[in-house]
Amino acid sequence: MKPEQLGWVAGIIEGEGSISTTAVQKIGNVYIYPLIKVTMTDEDMVRRLHEWTGLGRVSGPFSPPSRGDNKPHWDWNVNRIAHVEALLTAIWPFLGERRREQAARLRGRVAERTLKRAQ
């Protein structure tokens, strides 16, 4: 990606995204997986994230519960360890303090990989 594209991707993640982990139980263990997620009502922006990065997947539209004029939204999820790490490395210079802290927590938890034996 060009530097301006990296900046745009980082800006969208800063404003509309999250950098976190999910826990999944498999064969008696709880495993940690990384997740970079952006949820937006602007489908074209979500699809541009996917197109420019070449990572993750787009899903939706998802309809919100009927409460006024809520619009459908789309999700862009990146959850492969190598892809998340590559994306974080590429956009790191553009991230603010809060997202860098989230990325550091994500890296620490993924490094542990197996949290505990499931009860």
Secondary structure by P-SEA (a helix, b strand, c coil): ccaaaaaaaaaaaacccccbbbbbbcccbbbbbbbbbbbcccaaaaaaaaaaacccccccccccccccccccbbbbbbccaaaaaaaaaaacccccaaaaaaaaaaaaaaaaccccccc
